[in-house]
Amino acid sequence: MRKKDCKITCIACPIGCEIKLRVQDGKIEEIESNHCSQGIKYAKEEFYNPQRVLTTTIRVRNGRLPLLPVRTDKPLAKGLLRECMRYLAKIEVQAPPIKLGQVIVPNILNSRVNIIFTRELKSNDISRKT
């Protein structure tokens, strides 16, 4: 039997408790130091299946801006973040138009998570080279 203690800073509410987990054989045996019931749920989710919203930029061709911000439309498994960043670094889109919320990469890495634009680029935002 392998015992381990770990700490997780809870972000479920403004208090920001440092929750202590006592773990044995990969399972949570005890949770303490949370000040609200949300902390227990957050600690379990963060321990067993940590997820994050990925925010980054995508290169744009012929746009006034060389990059546009994108993000995941819902949290993504934390373990996929680097691979997603590598994938997105290779993408370049043709501008315009690009709409706010438009899906640029559906189901990235078979994760059931889409990559969406978080800024618009209208037809009058074309790069004008003189």
N, CA, C and O of each residue as an XYZ file, in Angstrom:
520
protein
N       0.826     -1.179      0.000
C       0.000      0.000      0.000
C       0.870      1.242      0.000
O       1.732      1.412      0.863
N       0.636      2.116     -0.983
C       1.391      3.356     -1.081
C       0.535      4.512     -0.603
O      -0.550      4.759     -1.131
N       1.038      5.221      0.410
C       0.330      6.385      0.945
C       1.023      7.647      0.460
O       2.242      7.688      0.291
N       0.226      8.657      0.245
C       0.770      9.912     -0.243
C      -0.141     11.041      0.211
O      -1.362     10.887      0.237
N       0.443     12.162      0.562
C      -0.324     13.364      0.873
C      -0.072     14.374     -0.235
O       1.051     14.508     -0.721
N      -1.116     15.079     -0.629
C      -0.922     16.149     -1.608
C      -1.830     17.314     -1.259
O      -2.792     17.175     -0.503
N      -1.503     18.461     -1.824
C      -2.271     19.677     -1.569
C      -2.783     20.224     -2.885
O      -2.096     20.170     -3.906
N      -3.994     20.750     -2.851
C      -4.620     21.373     -4.006
C      -5.192     22.705     -3.552
O      -5.913     22.763     -2.556
N      -4.880     23.769     -4.266
C      -5.478     25.060     -3.965
C      -6.806     25.134     -4.698
O      -6.856     25.074     -5.927
N      -7.860     25.263     -3.948
C      -9.207     25.263     -4.506
C      -9.529     26.620     -5.129
O      -9.206     27.666     -4.565
N     -10.168     26.590     -6.295
C     -10.599     27.830     -6.954
C     -12.121     27.856     -7.134
O     -12.640     28.651     -7.917
N     -12.831     26.994     -6.414
C     -14.293     26.912     -6.544
C     -14.997     28.136     -5.969
O     -16.098     28.474     -6.403
N     -14.388     28.792     -5.016
C     -14.969     30.007     -4.442
C     -13.834     30.977     -4.114
O     -12.668     30.600     -4.237
N     -14.129     32.196     -3.708
C     -13.084     33.203     -3.462
C     -12.153     32.912     -2.276
O     -11.111     33.556     -2.157
N     -12.491     31.982     -1.415
C     -11.660     31.721     -0.234
C     -10.285     31.184     -0.627
O      -9.280     31.589     -0.043
N     -10.222     30.276     -1.609
C      -8.946     29.720     -2.068
C      -8.287     28.805     -1.055
O      -7.095     28.940     -0.780
N      -9.043     27.884     -0.503
C      -8.522     26.949      0.503
C      -7.384     26.102     -0.054
O      -7.382     25.740     -1.230
N      -6.428     25.795      0.800
C      -5.404     24.821      0.450
C      -5.880     23.480      1.000
O      -5.725     23.189      2.186
N      -6.449     22.689      0.137
C      -7.068     21.427      0.539
C      -6.012     20.329      0.601
O      -5.193     20.176     -0.305
N      -6.053     19.576      1.687
C      -5.106     18.477      1.875
C      -5.795     17.161      1.548
O      -6.889     16.872      2.034
N      -5.131     16.376      0.717
C      -5.649     15.060      0.355
C      -4.728     13.985      0.901
O      -3.507     14.079      0.772
N      -5.302     12.986      1.498
C      -4.560     11.802      1.896
C      -4.938     10.726      0.884
O      -6.100     10.334      0.780
N      -3.944     10.258      0.144
C      -4.167      9.342     -0.967
C      -3.481      8.014     -0.686
O      -2.349      7.969     -0.206
N      -4.181      6.947     -0.991
C      -3.611      5.607     -0.827
C      -3.931      4.796     -2.078
O      -5.091      4.659     -2.466
N      -2.885      4.264     -2.699
C      -3.019      3.462     -3.918
C      -3.816      4.182     -5.001
O      -4.644      3.567     -5.673
N      -3.574      5.474     -5.176
C      -4.212      6.247     -6.225
C      -5.653      6.645     -5.958
O      -6.326      7.161     -6.850
N      -6.138      6.414     -4.737
C      -7.506      6.783     -4.377
C      -7.491      7.736     -3.184
O      -6.697      7.586     -2.255
N      -8.376      8.706     -3.236
C      -8.478      9.656     -2.128
C      -9.121      8.961     -0.936
O     -10.226      8.427     -1.033
N      -8.416      8.975      0.187
C      -8.925      8.376      1.423
C      -9.546      9.433      2.336
O     -10.504      9.159      3.059
N      -8.985     10.649      2.293
C      -9.449     11.697      3.191
C      -9.210     13.069      2.562
O      -8.186     13.296      1.918
N     -10.164     13.978      2.754
C     -10.044     15.367      2.300
C     -10.261     16.253      3.515
O     -11.234     16.094      4.252
N      -9.330     17.198      3.715
C      -9.481     18.125      4.835
C      -9.004     19.518      4.461
O      -8.343     19.712      3.442
N      -9.345     20.466      5.288
C      -8.993     21.885      5.170
C      -9.859     22.662      4.191
O      -9.539     23.808      3.877
N     -10.933     22.084      3.704
C     -11.839     22.850      2.855
C     -12.826     23.595      3.748
O     -13.239     23.080      4.787
N     -13.198     24.793      3.349
C     -14.125     25.596      4.140
C     -15.539     25.587      3.593
O     -16.448     26.142      4.210
N     -15.735     24.961      2.438
C     -17.081     24.856      1.882
C     -17.217     23.517      1.154
O     -16.221     22.861      0.846
N     -18.442     23.131      0.890
C     -18.676     21.831      0.248
C     -18.179     21.808     -1.197
O     -17.904     20.735     -1.733
N     -18.060     22.980     -1.837
C     -17.553     23.025     -3.205
C     -16.109     22.513     -3.275
O     -15.691     21.949     -4.286
N     -15.367     22.713     -2.207
C     -13.967     22.301     -2.156
C     -13.786     20.801     -2.307
O     -12.840     20.349     -2.952
N     -14.675     20.036     -1.725
C     -14.583     18.573     -1.820
C     -14.753     18.143     -3.275
O     -13.975     17.342     -3.793
N     -15.766     18.681     -3.917
C     -16.023     18.339     -5.322
C     -14.848     18.774     -6.199
O     -14.381     18.011     -7.045
N     -14.375     20.008     -5.990
C     -13.260     20.512     -6.793
C     -12.011     19.645     -6.605
O     -11.352     19.293     -7.584
N     -11.686     19.302     -5.372
C     -10.486     18.507     -5.091
C     -10.552     17.144     -5.779
O      -9.557     16.677     -6.333
N     -11.715     16.513     -5.745
C     -11.866     15.205     -6.405
C     -11.675     15.327     -7.907
O     -10.965     14.528     -8.518
N     -12.318     16.340     -8.506
C     -12.188     16.538     -9.953
C     -10.739     16.857    -10.335
O     -10.220     16.329    -11.319
N     -10.103     17.711     -9.564
C      -8.728     18.112     -9.870
C      -7.751     16.944     -9.685
O      -6.762     16.856    -10.414
N      -8.005     16.066     -8.745
C      -7.121     14.926     -8.515
C      -7.308     13.847     -9.582
O      -6.330     13.356    -10.145
N      -8.549     13.481     -9.859
C      -8.815     12.379    -10.773
C      -8.813     12.771    -12.251
O      -8.410     11.971    -13.095
N      -9.247     13.969    -12.572
C      -9.367     14.361    -13.974
C      -9.172     15.872    -14.138
O     -10.135     16.585    -14.419
N      -7.938     16.373    -13.966
C      -7.719     17.818    -14.076
C      -7.992     18.316    -15.498
O      -7.584     17.695    -16.479
N      -8.684     19.436    -15.585
C      -9.021     20.012    -16.884
C      -8.730     21.506    -16.875
O      -8.760     22.154    -15.829
N      -8.447     22.040    -18.058
C      -8.147     23.454    -18.203
C      -8.764     23.977    -19.495
O      -8.959     23.228    -20.452
N      -9.066     25.269    -19.508
C      -9.453     25.941    -20.738
C      -8.148     26.419    -21.369
O      -7.356     27.108    -20.727
N      -7.932     26.053    -22.614
C      -6.727     26.435    -23.337
C      -6.983     27.736    -24.088
O      -7.962     27.842    -24.827
N      -6.118     28.717    -23.906
C      -6.186     29.965    -24.664
C      -4.843     30.168    -25.353
O      -3.786     29.981    -24.751
N      -4.900     30.551    -26.616
C      -3.678     30.786    -27.386
C      -4.033     31.651    -28.591
O      -5.090     32.281    -28.612
N      -3.164     31.683    -29.582
C      -3.426     32.431    -30.803
C      -3.187     31.558    -32.021
O      -2.467     30.562    -31.959
N      -3.807     31.947    -33.136
C      -3.665     31.261    -34.425
C      -3.154     32.299    -35.428
O      -3.584     33.452    -35.409
N      -2.241     31.884    -36.298
C      -1.735     32.791    -37.332
C      -2.815     33.068    -38.372
O      -3.618     32.200    -38.717
N      -2.806     34.308    -38.859
C      -3.800     34.751    -39.850
C      -3.083     35.317    -41.070
O      -2.192     36.157    -40.944
N      -3.478     34.854    -42.244
C      -2.956     35.367    -43.512
C      -3.875     36.477    -44.022
O      -5.097     36.347    -43.960
N      -3.307     37.542    -44.515
C      -4.040     38.658    -45.125
C      -4.909     39.437    -44.141
O      -5.796     40.181    -44.561
N      -4.676     39.285    -42.883
C      -5.435     40.057    -41.905
C      -4.622     41.250    -41.439
O      -3.396     41.260    -41.544
N      -5.310     42.247    -40.926
C      -4.626     43.412    -40.361
C      -3.789     42.990    -39.159
O      -2.751     43.587    -38.871
N      -4.249     41.965    -38.468
C      -3.516     41.417    -37.324
C      -2.880     40.094    -37.736
O      -3.519     39.300    -38.428
N      -1.643     39.838    -37.330
C      -0.980     38.582    -37.713
C      -1.466     37.369    -36.925
O      -1.298     36.230    -37.360
N      -2.065     37.618    -35.771
C      -2.553     36.541    -34.900
C      -3.944     36.881    -34.408
O      -4.283     38.052    -34.236
N      -4.748     35.857    -34.182
C      -6.056     36.046    -33.559
C      -6.181     35.110    -32.369
O      -5.704     33.976    -32.421
N      -6.824     35.576    -31.281
C      -6.977     34.722    -30.102
C      -8.024     33.636    -30.306
O      -9.058     33.846    -30.940
N      -7.721     32.472    -29.748
C      -8.637     31.337    -29.762
C      -8.646     30.703    -28.382
O      -7.763     30.953    -27.562
N      -9.660     29.876    -28.139
C      -9.716     29.120    -26.882
C     -10.544     27.865    -27.107
O     -11.198     27.705    -28.138
N     -10.502     26.986    -26.127
C     -11.364     25.812    -26.174
C     -12.769     26.234    -25.778
O     -12.942     27.161    -24.987
N     -13.767     25.561    -26.321
C     -15.153     25.922    -25.983
C     -15.606     25.308    -24.670
O     -16.686     25.625    -24.173
N     -14.792     24.437    -24.110
C     -15.020     23.878    -22.776
C     -13.687     23.351    -22.259
O     -12.736     23.250    -23.033
N     -13.590     23.017    -20.995
C     -12.312     22.532    -20.466
C     -11.835     21.269    -21.177
O     -12.627     20.437    -21.621
N     -10.519     21.160    -21.267
C      -9.820     20.087    -21.953
C      -8.976     19.342    -20.924
O      -8.489     19.951    -19.971
N      -8.798     18.045    -21.099
C      -7.942     17.282    -20.189
C      -6.552     17.929    -20.138
O      -5.945     18.191    -21.176
N      -6.067     18.177    -18.948
C      -4.793     18.864    -18.753
C      -3.647     18.171    -19.488
O      -2.731     18.834    -19.975
N      -3.693     16.867    -19.570
C      -2.646     16.098    -20.238
C      -2.571     16.328    -21.743
O      -1.575     15.957    -22.365
N      -3.588     16.926    -22.341
C      -3.602     17.179    -23.784
C      -3.126     18.588    -24.156
O      -2.987     18.889    -25.341
N      -2.876     19.445    -23.181
C      -2.559     20.843    -23.466
C      -1.352     21.024    -24.382
O      -1.438     21.765    -25.362
N      -0.249     20.379    -24.095
C       0.966     20.556    -24.918
C       0.759     20.055    -26.340
O       1.160     20.713    -27.300
N       0.141     18.908    -26.471
C      -0.093     18.357    -27.798
C      -1.027     19.267    -28.608
O      -0.831     19.450    -29.809
N      -2.025     19.825    -27.954
C      -2.926     20.767    -28.626
C      -2.174     22.021    -29.057
O      -2.395     22.524    -30.158
N      -1.294     22.527    -28.210
C      -0.510     23.712    -28.555
C       0.373     23.439    -29.773
O       0.482     24.288    -30.658
N       0.998     22.273    -29.826
C       1.816     21.906    -30.988
C       0.964     21.861    -32.262
O       1.376     22.352    -33.313
N      -0.199     21.280    -32.155
C      -1.119     21.179    -33.286
C      -1.535     22.568    -33.763
O      -1.492     22.854    -34.960
N      -1.932     23.423    -32.839
C      -2.413     24.762    -33.192
C      -1.298     25.657    -33.734
O      -1.569     26.571    -34.513
N      -0.056     25.410    -33.335
C       1.072     26.210    -33.821
C       1.287     26.026    -35.320
O       1.911     26.873    -35.959
N       0.788     24.948    -35.885
C       0.966     24.661    -37.314
C      -0.162     25.233    -38.178
O      -0.094     25.168    -39.405
N      -1.174     25.778    -37.558
C      -2.355     26.241    -38.291
C      -2.215     27.707    -38.685
O      -1.733     28.534    -37.911
N      -2.650     28.007    -39.912
C      -2.748     29.382    -40.378
C      -4.064     29.495    -41.138
O      -4.366     28.664    -41.995
N      -4.842     30.519    -40.824
C      -6.145     30.684    -41.471
C      -6.118     31.884    -42.413
O      -5.341     32.822    -42.238
N      -6.978     31.825    -43.401
C      -7.143     32.914    -44.359
C      -8.160     33.904    -43.810
O      -9.240     33.511    -43.369
N      -7.822     35.168    -43.836
C      -8.749     36.190    -43.349
C      -9.295     36.970    -44.530
O      -8.819     36.833    -45.657
N     -10.250     37.749    -44.270
C     -11.411     37.587    -43.425
C     -12.512     36.848    -44.165
O     -12.205     36.331    -45.239
N     -13.708     36.739    -43.739
C     -14.131     37.140    -42.400
C     -13.919     36.003    -41.404
O     -13.926     34.826    -41.765
N     -13.735     36.376    -40.177
C     -13.670     35.427    -39.068
C     -14.648     35.944    -38.028
O     -14.606     37.112    -37.643
N     -15.523     35.068    -37.582
C     -16.568     35.482    -36.645
C     -16.244     35.042    -35.222
O     -15.631     33.998    -35.001
N     -16.662     35.850    -34.280
C     -16.523     35.529    -32.861
C     -17.252     34.225    -32.578
O     -18.422     34.083    -32.935
N     -16.588     33.281    -31.949
C     -17.199     31.996    -31.621
C     -17.126     30.973    -32.731
O     -17.545     29.830    -32.545
N     -16.601     31.358    -33.889
C     -16.478     30.433    -35.019
C     -15.528     29.298    -34.665
O     -14.452     29.532    -34.115
N     -15.922     28.075    -34.977
C     -15.076     26.910    -34.713
C     -13.981     26.856    -35.770
O     -14.264     26.857    -36.969
N     -12.741     26.811    -35.323
C     -11.609     26.706    -36.243
C     -11.092     25.273    -36.291
O     -10.668     24.805    -37.347
N     -11.122     24.567    -35.153
C     -10.725     23.159    -35.118
C     -11.788     22.399    -34.335
O     -11.844     22.501    -33.109
N     -12.637     21.633    -35.035
C     -13.627     20.834    -34.313
C     -12.973     19.587    -33.712
O     -12.094     18.980    -34.325
N     -13.406     19.219    -32.521
C     -12.983     17.959    -31.898
C     -11.465     17.762    -31.918
O     -10.971     16.736    -32.385
N     -10.738     18.747    -31.411
C      -9.276     18.675    -31.456
C      -8.765     17.427    -30.747
O      -9.143     17.144    -29.610
N      -7.916     16.699    -31.420
C      -7.305     15.462    -30.911
C      -8.344     14.476    -30.377
O      -8.086     13.774    -29.399
N      -9.497     14.420    -31.002
C     -10.590     13.520    -30.591
C     -10.996     13.706    -29.134
O     -11.333     12.744    -28.444
N     -10.961     14.954    -28.674
C     -11.237     15.259    -27.270
C     -12.681     15.683    -27.012
O     -13.073     15.873    -25.861
N     -13.474     15.834    -28.075
C     -14.835     16.371    -27.996
C     -14.845     17.852    -27.593
O     -15.856     18.372    -27.122
N     -13.715     18.510    -27.786
C     -13.562     19.921    -27.471
C     -13.208     20.649    -28.768
O     -12.364     20.190    -29.538
N     -13.860     21.783    -28.999
C     -13.609     22.584    -30.192
C     -12.725     23.776    -29.858
O     -12.733     24.272    -28.731
N     -11.962     24.229    -30.846
C     -11.194     25.463    -30.727
C     -11.989     26.546    -31.450
O     -12.352     26.385    -32.615
N     -12.257     27.655    -30.750
C     -13.066     28.731    -31.315
C     -12.312     30.063    -31.277
O     -11.441     30.284    -30.435
N     -12.676     30.942    -32.216
C     -12.112     32.294    -32.221
C     -12.760     33.134    -31.131
O     -13.955     33.002    -30.866
N     -11.972     33.996    -30.502
C     -12.506     34.884    -29.471
C     -12.402     36.352    -29.895
O     -12.469     37.262    -29.069
N     -12.237     36.557    -31.207
C     -12.226     37.902    -31.768
C     -12.687     37.818    -33.220
O     -12.429     36.833    -33.911
N     -13.369     38.860    -33.666
C     -13.815     38.913    -35.054
C     -12.756     39.573    -35.930
O     -11.951     40.381    -35.466
N     -12.780     39.212    -37.189
C     -11.967     39.885    -38.185
C     -12.881     40.105    -39.378
O     -13.248     39.154    -40.068
N     -13.251     41.368    -39.622
C     -14.206     41.702    -40.673
C     -13.507     41.925    -42.007
O     -12.281     42.019    -42.074
N     -14.291     42.007    -43.047
C     -13.713     42.162    -44.385
C     -12.923     43.456    -44.543
O     -12.011     43.509    -45.369
N     -13.240     44.492    -43.786
C     -12.458     45.733    -43.874
C     -11.179     45.677    -43.051
O     -10.444     46.662    -42.983
N     -10.903     44.533    -42.423
C      -9.672     44.349    -41.638
C      -8.582     43.647    -42.442
O      -7.678     43.045    -41.863
N      -8.659     43.719    -43.758
C      -7.653     43.093    -44.618
C      -6.378     43.927    -44.565
O      -6.414     45.157    -44.527
N      -5.263     43.226    -44.562
C      -3.979     43.898    -44.572
C      -3.796     44.610    -45.907
O      -3.981     44.008    -46.965
N      -3.438     45.871    -45.861
C      -3.221     46.648    -47.086
C      -1.729     46.948    -47.230
O      -1.164     47.759    -46.497
N      -1.122     46.282    -48.176
C       0.318     46.487    -48.401
C       0.491     47.533    -49.488
O      -0.102     47.428    -50.562
N       1.301     48.536    -49.207
C       1.506     49.589    -50.199
C       2.933     49.609    -50.692
O       3.284     50.435    -51.535
